[in-house]
Amino acid sequence: MSLAPVTSTPESSSVERGSRRAPWAAGALGALVAFAGSWIPSLWTDEAATSYAASLSMTELRELTGNLDAVHGVWYAFMHGWVEVFGQSALALRMPSVLAVGVATAGVYVLGRLLGGARHAVFAAVIFALMPRVTWMGIEARSSALVTAVAVWLTVLLLTLLRGDRRRGLWAAYALGAAVLVALNVYAALAVLAHGVTVALIARPHLLRWLAASASGALLVSPLVWAAGGQGGQLGTPDDSLLTLGRQVVVNQYWLGETPTSLTGAGGGSAWEPAQWWMVSSVVLATVGWVLVVVAVRRGLRSPVGRQVLAWSLPAVVVPTTVLVSLAVAMSPSLYNSRYLAFSAPGVALLIGWALTTFDTRGRQWTAVALVVALTVPVYVSQRTPHAKSGADWEQAASFVEARRQDGDAVYFAPRDPTRSWPVARTMRFVAMAYPEAFDGLRDLTLRTPPTDTDDLTGLSASLAESQVRAEAGSRLWLIRRVGYPDADAERRLVEGWGFREASRREGPQTVVVEYERATVE
């Protein structure tokens, strides 16, 4: 059978234009879903670090990353330039993530189109844009969304290479892209490793080229990896519970994100103890999601196209998760955090998208999509409430100070955790790092060593008792502490002994702000 030359027609040109526009439409959908309500939640600890680091000069930023957080140095440098142009509001800080989710969604569409066709592309892009992990990272002023976008398009580039594109420099571009990916997140090296598994499965003749390009990328980024390796204490949240680790993998990693885990002060009980509406929805969603993944695997093995989808999607999910969980179990639980594997979410979306294409009618396909959408809504809404980020209420606390403070007022940031050892790291100074304008012109009573000279983002602080001379010099004093702070009564008596009296107070889910004025003598 011979193939006649393809002649361009108005209809074919229209289809081609539609194909070119479709990734843009998918990207716009992803960005819009991420953008909605992105300004509502208060900034929290990780975002405060971004806000603070981005506000530093490049010299100060080099000093900071020389002591800690080198793993985020490239992200901080990018955000430094961003805030110079767009400012430091919560919305401005989160917009790079919103846009990155859009770029990643477009990439998922392109991958779906190349692997399984147009319908697969649509389903995969929609599922990706709605996954709670994705809707969370779209409102997080951290590098996760940007890392995911780079990982997706690096996968598109590799797929193009394996399909025979011999344009000069594309393997070099892959090496550079891999280096950028790892520079943004060291854990994303696992995405490159997953690429290697895919190449070994379906394109062994290209394996040496992939190894050479990956090794070149590793060489380019090795100085940063070396520096970050010496700051391992900045990674992870220790938790010795295997049950917690399992829950993180099965539910949080894709189907919950970082929706509130504590809405009580002083590190109160886990939100998993009392059932909450968004939590129940996330568990059901995880169940449906993993069932669809199983359907994708079982049905994908039956066809060449399905096996191709599996060869690209399964390693992207299984390899990073297996490696990181194994390291966490064997070495330290602090090596695992569900948000570190956000870049593997496209693989899950591609698998579910393929499962949906195998349903025998369009009605069943879109019914399944509607079910997923309905289950994501409660989680999505919970992510966009004022205290969505682990109960953080720093925006409200900062606004309370900003409305009443005067230049020259003194401010004291209490330790975040009980301590009897001074100087102390990890104080409530994070509030001022997240919302610096609210504290402009105030005198920080107890800061002894700034973050740029220490290995802690809030610097080192002295006790309140050591600041009496400076406290006596002013007429107003602000105390910022956590709810349930054990030394609150002792510090109140100390301040009252200096001649201050409480003038106003604000208590939120996590933070207490107390305004003291010097008592007048009649």
TAJO-V122332 format. One record per residue. N is the residue number from 1. RES is the residue in one letter. OMEGA is omega in whole degrees, -180 to 180 (NA if undefined). BURIAL is I if it has 16 or more other C-alpha atoms within 10 Angstrom, else O. Layout:
# TAJO-V122332
n={N,N}
res={RES,RES}
omega={OMEGA,OMEGA}
burial={BURIAL,BURIAL}
This chain:
# TAJO-V122332
n={1,2,3,4,5,6,7,8,9,10,11,12,13,14,15,16,17,18,19,20,21,22,23,24,25,26,27,28,29,30,31,32,33,34,35,36,37,38,39,40,41,42,43,44,45,46,47,48,49,50,51,52,53,54,55,56,57,58,59,60,61,62,63,64,65,66,67,68,69,70,71,72,73,74,75,76,77,78,79,80,81,82,83,84,85,86,87,88,89,90,91,92,93,94,95,96,97,98,99,100,101,102,103,104,105,106,107,108,109,110,111,112,113,114,115,116,117,118,119,120,121,122,123,124,125,126,127,128,129,130,131,132,133,134,135,136,137,138,139,140,141,142,143,144,145,146,147,148,149,150,151,152,153,154,155,156,157,158,159,160,161,162,163,164,165,166,167,168,169,170,171,172,173,174,175,176,177,178,179,180,181,182,183,184,185,186,187,188,189,190,191,192,193,194,195,196,197,198,199,200,201,202,203,204,205,206,207,208,209,210,211,212,213,214,215,216,217,218,219,220,221,222,223,224,225,226,227,228,229,230,231,232,233,234,235,236,237,238,239,240,241,242,243,244,245,246,247,248,249,250,251,252,253,254,255,256,257,258,259,260,261,262,263,264,265,266,267,268,269,270,271,272,273,274,275,276,277,278,279,280,281,282,283,284,285,286,287,288,289,290,291,292,293,294,295,296,297,298,299,300,301,302,303,304,305,306,307,308,309,310,311,312,313,314,315,316,317,318,319,320,321,322,323,324,325,326,327,328,329,330,331,332,333,334,335,336,337,338,339,340,341,342,343,344,345,346,347,348,349,350,351,352,353,354,355,356,357,358,359,360,361,362,363,364,365,366,367,368,369,370,371,372,373,374,375,376,377,378,379,380,381,382,383,384,385,386,387,388,389,390,391,392,393,394,395,396,397,398,399,400,401,402,403,404,405,406,407,408,409,410,411,412,413,414,415,416,417,418,419,420,421,422,423,424,425,426,427,428,429,430,431,432,433,434,435,436,437,438,439,440,441,442,443,444,445,446,447,448,449,450,451,452,453,454,455,456,457,458,459,460,461,462,463,464,465,466,467,468,469,470,471,472,473,474,475,476,477,478,479,480,481,482,483,484,485,486,487,488,489,490,491,492,493,494,495,496,497,498,499,500,501,502,503,504,505,506,507,508,509,510,511,512,513,514,515,516,517,518,519,520,521,522}
res={M,S,L,A,P,V,T,S,T,P,E,S,S,S,V,E,R,G,S,R,R,A,P,W,A,A,G,A,L,G,A,L,V,A,F,A,G,S,W,I,P,S,L,W,T,D,E,A,A,T,S,Y,A,A,S,L,S,M,T,E,L,R,E,L,T,G,N,L,D,A,V,H,G,V,W,Y,A,F,M,H,G,W,V,E,V,F,G,Q,S,A,L,A,L,R,M,P,S,V,L,A,V,G,V,A,T,A,G,V,Y,V,L,G,R,L,L,G,G,A,R,H,A,V,F,A,A,V,I,F,A,L,M,P,R,V,T,W,M,G,I,E,A,R,S,S,A,L,V,T,A,V,A,V,W,L,T,V,L,L,L,T,L,L,R,G,D,R,R,R,G,L,W,A,A,Y,A,L,G,A,A,V,L,V,A,L,N,V,Y,A,A,L,A,V,L,A,H,G,V,T,V,A,L,I,A,R,P,H,L,L,R,W,L,A,A,S,A,S,G,A,L,L,V,S,P,L,V,W,A,A,G,G,Q,G,G,Q,L,G,T,P,D,D,S,L,L,T,L,G,R,Q,V,V,V,N,Q,Y,W,L,G,E,T,P,T,S,L,T,G,A,G,G,G,S,A,W,E,P,A,Q,W,W,M,V,S,S,V,V,L,A,T,V,G,W,V,L,V,V,V,A,V,R,R,G,L,R,S,P,V,G,R,Q,V,L,A,W,S,L,P,A,V,V,V,P,T,T,V,L,V,S,L,A,V,A,M,S,P,S,L,Y,N,S,R,Y,L,A,F,S,A,P,G,V,A,L,L,I,G,W,A,L,T,T,F,D,T,R,G,R,Q,W,T,A,V,A,L,V,V,A,L,T,V,P,V,Y,V,S,Q,R,T,P,H,A,K,S,G,A,D,W,E,Q,A,A,S,F,V,E,A,R,R,Q,D,G,D,A,V,Y,F,A,P,R,D,P,T,R,S,W,P,V,A,R,T,M,R,F,V,A,M,A,Y,P,E,A,F,D,G,L,R,D,L,T,L,R,T,P,P,T,D,T,D,D,L,T,G,L,S,A,S,L,A,E,S,Q,V,R,A,E,A,G,S,R,L,W,L,I,R,R,V,G,Y,P,D,A,D,A,E,R,R,L,V,E,G,W,G,F,R,E,A,S,R,R,E,G,P,Q,T,V,V,V,E,Y,E,R,A,T,V,E}
omega={-180,180,178,177,179,-180,-180,177,177,180,-180,178,179,178,-180,178,178,179,179,-178,-174,177,178,179,178,179,178,177,-179,-179,-179,179,180,-174,-174,178,-176,-178,-172,-175,173,170,179,-168,-177,180,175,177,177,-179,-179,-177,-179,-179,-179,170,-179,177,178,-180,176,178,-180,-177,173,-180,-178,174,173,-180,179,-174,-180,178,179,179,177,-178,175,177,-178,-176,175,-177,-169,178,-167,176,178,180,-180,-180,-176,-176,176,179,176,-179,180,176,176,179,179,179,176,179,177,177,-179,178,179,179,-179,-175,-171,180,-172,-178,175,-180,-179,-179,-178,-179,180,180,-179,-177,-176,-179,-178,176,-179,179,174,-175,175,177,-179,-179,177,-169,-172,-177,179,177,-180,179,179,-179,-179,-176,172,176,175,179,180,178,177,179,-178,178,169,177,-175,179,-176,173,-177,176,175,177,177,179,179,179,178,179,178,-180,-178,177,178,-180,-177,-180,-179,170,178,175,177,176,177,175,179,178,178,179,180,-178,-169,-175,-176,177,-180,-172,180,178,178,179,-180,180,180,178,178,177,178,179,-179,-173,-174,178,-180,180,179,180,-179,179,178,-180,-175,179,180,-174,166,175,-174,174,-174,-175,175,177,178,178,179,178,179,-178,-172,-175,-171,-170,-180,-166,179,-173,-179,178,-169,177,178,178,176,-178,174,177,-176,-173,179,178,177,-180,172,180,178,-171,-179,180,179,179,-178,180,178,179,178,179,179,-179,-179,174,178,175,178,177,180,-179,-177,-178,180,-180,-175,-177,178,179,179,179,177,177,-180,-178,179,-173,-176,178,-179,180,-170,-174,-180,-178,-179,-178,-174,178,178,177,180,-179,-174,-172,-176,176,-179,179,-178,167,-172,-178,178,-177,178,-177,178,-179,178,179,178,180,178,178,-179,177,179,178,-179,180,-178,176,-166,177,177,178,179,178,-176,173,178,177,180,178,179,179,-179,-179,179,-173,180,179,180,-180,-179,180,-174,172,-174,-176,-172,-172,-180,178,-177,180,-172,178,-180,178,-180,179,178,178,-175,-178,-172,-172,175,178,-180,175,176,179,179,178,-178,174,178,-179,179,180,171,-177,-180,-3,-173,173,177,177,177,174,175,-180,-180,176,-180,-176,-173,-176,-179,-175,177,178,177,-179,178,-171,-163,179,179,-179,-177,-178,-178,-178,-177,175,176,-174,178,180,178,-174,174,179,179,-178,-178,-175,-172,-176,-179,179,-178,-176,-177,-180,180,-178,178,175,179,-179,176,171,179,180,-169,-178,-175,-178,179,180,176,180,179,-178,178,176,176,178,179,176,-179,180,179,-177,171,177,177,-180,-176,-166,174,174,179,176,177,174,179,-179,178,180,-180,NA}
burial={O,O,O,O,O,O,O,O,O,O,O,O,O,O,O,O,O,O,O,O,O,I,I,I,I,I,I,I,I,I,I,I,I,I,I,O,I,I,I,I,I,I,I,I,I,O,I,I,I,I,I,I,I,I,I,I,O,O,O,O,I,I,I,I,I,I,I,I,I,I,I,I,I,I,I,I,I,O,I,I,O,I,I,O,O,O,O,I,I,I,I,I,I,I,I,I,I,I,I,I,I,I,I,I,I,I,I,I,I,I,I,I,I,I,I,I,I,I,I,I,I,I,I,I,I,I,I,I,I,I,I,I,I,I,I,I,I,I,I,I,I,I,I,I,I,I,I,I,I,I,I,I,I,I,I,I,I,I,I,O,I,I,O,O,O,O,O,O,O,I,I,O,I,I,I,I,I,I,I,I,I,I,I,I,I,I,I,I,I,I,I,I,I,I,I,I,I,I,I,I,O,O,O,O,O,O,I,O,O,I,O,O,I,I,O,I,I,I,O,I,I,O,O,I,I,O,I,I,O,O,I,O,O,I,I,I,O,O,I,O,O,O,O,O,I,O,O,I,I,I,I,I,I,I,I,I,I,I,I,I,I,I,I,I,I,I,O,O,O,O,I,O,O,O,O,O,O,I,I,O,I,I,I,O,I,I,O,I,I,I,O,I,I,O,I,I,I,O,I,I,O,O,O,O,O,I,I,I,I,I,I,I,I,I,I,I,I,O,I,I,I,O,O,I,I,O,O,I,I,O,O,I,I,I,I,I,I,I,I,I,I,I,I,I,I,I,I,I,I,I,I,I,I,I,I,I,I,I,O,O,O,O,O,O,I,O,O,I,I,O,O,I,I,O,I,I,I,I,I,I,O,I,I,I,I,I,I,I,I,I,I,I,I,I,I,I,I,I,O,I,I,O,O,O,I,O,O,I,I,I,I,I,I,I,I,I,I,O,O,O,O,O,O,I,I,I,I,I,I,I,I,I,I,I,I,I,O,I,I,O,O,I,I,I,I,I,I,O,I,O,I,I,I,I,I,I,I,I,I,I,I,I,I,I,O,O,O,O,O,O,I,I,O,O,I,I,I,I,I,I,I,I,I,I,I,O,O,O,O,O,I,I,O,O,I,O,O,O,O,I,I,I,O,O,O,O,O,I,I,I,I,I,I,I,I,I,I,I,O,O,O,O}
